[in-house]
Amino acid sequence: MVFGVKIFSNDNLGDKPGKFGRFYLHDLINSGGMASLWVATDQEGNTYTLRRLHSKLKFSLKARSQFLHGCKVLASIPPYEGIVRYIEHGRAEGTLYLLMEYLECSNLKLMLARNDPIFTENVAAILIDAAMALEHLHNSGYMHLDFKPENIIVTRSGSVKLVDFDLAQPITGKPIKLKSYPGTPAYMAPEQLLRKEVDQRTDIFAFGVTAYELLTYQKPFAGESPAEVLQLQLNRQNTFAMPRQLNPDIPAPLEKVILKCLETEPDKRYPIMASLVHDLKSILYLE
């Protein structure tokens, strides 16, 4: 239930309310390519958010491995108000699940689409809180590698929680080459799309894309395929719209921050999230 509203069901993936191990699944919050997210209760009546691997994927070694990886990453992150709280993960009825704190919430993708007042009235605080959550993740030794509005949830009170760590990778102190490069192309940095080495600055690019979209209601590089997104990133002269062209209310210093995040070359971006958070707080007068 998202702010008291059931979003949708997806029965062809086996996502149906009912008993699931020692839990009862009530309302389907969301359903993605790998898993569904539920409001769930246990036998004592405690309420949680439960993420369940799609039934059709329970025999997929790759899907199970990726899901478990995300569970273990979340379990290892020191508690922080901007990261969804881990409770447990396990297997029920042959299917993997992740149990998290219960939140009456919606993700930023949905809030943006319906121009939700909780988003529009708190966008500055949401940007700073999302940046601080990403900073905490980096300080905990991981880069997210799938940072986007869909993976940022906002509660009724306006609190921000970062979720979905299936693609997260350790920060080693130097850029690393990945075995594969999954993700959402519109939010991926050039080095991801080119299958080059990545580091925490890759997340900083994704933050820039997200901030641009939240403030202008448009993606900066809205291609239909990874190749098209990459071309838009590399050839910006005729296609890229400056944020203030689309929304003149954006402060000029904030536009400068976004553009620094969106630099094609990682060395020209913010080196660490702490510097980005500092600038955001200074510009938005919340420090």
Stockholm file with secondary structure:
# STOCKHOLM 1.0

chainA/1-287         MVFGVKIFSNDNLGDKPGKFGRFYLHDLINSGGMASLWVATDQEGNTYTLRRLHSKLKFSLKARSQFLHGCKVLASIPPYEGIVRYIEHGRAEGTLYLLMEYLECSNLKLMLARNDPIFTENVAAILIDAAMALEHLHNSGYMHLDFKPENIIVTRSGSVKLVDFDLAQPITGKPIKLKSYPGTPAYMAPEQLLRKEVDQRTDIFAFGVTAYELLTYQKPFAGESPAEVLQLQLNRQNTFAMPRQLNPDIPAPLEKVILKCLETEPDKRYPIMASLVHDLKSILYLE
#=GR chainA/1-287 SS CBTTBCCCCBGGGTBCCEEETTEEEEEEEEECSSEEEEEEEETTCCEEEEEEECGGGTTCHHHHHHHHHHHHHHHHSCCCTTBCCEEEEEEETTEEEEEEECCCEEEHHHHHHTTCHHHHTSHHHHHHHHHHHHHHHHHTTEECSCCSGGGEEEETTCCEEECCCTTCEECCSSCBCCSCCCSCGGGCCHHHHTTCCBCHHHHHHHHHHHHHHHHHSSCSSCCSSHHHHHHHHHCCTTTCCCHHHHCTTSCHHHHHHHHHHTCSSGGGSCSSHHHHHHHHHHHTTCC
#=GC SS_cons         CBTTBCCCCBGGGTBCCEEETTEEEEEEEEECSSEEEEEEEETTCCEEEEEEECGGGTTCHHHHHHHHHHHHHHHHSCCCTTBCCEEEEEEETTEEEEEEECCCEEEHHHHHHTTCHHHHTSHHHHHHHHHHHHHHHHHTTEECSCCSGGGEEEETTCCEEECCCTTCEECCSSCBCCSCCCSCGGGCCHHHHTTCCBCHHHHHHHHHHHHHHHHHSSCSSCCSSHHHHHHHHHCCTTTCCCHHHHCTTSCHHHHHHHHHHTCSSGGGSCSSHHHHHHHHHHHTTCC
//
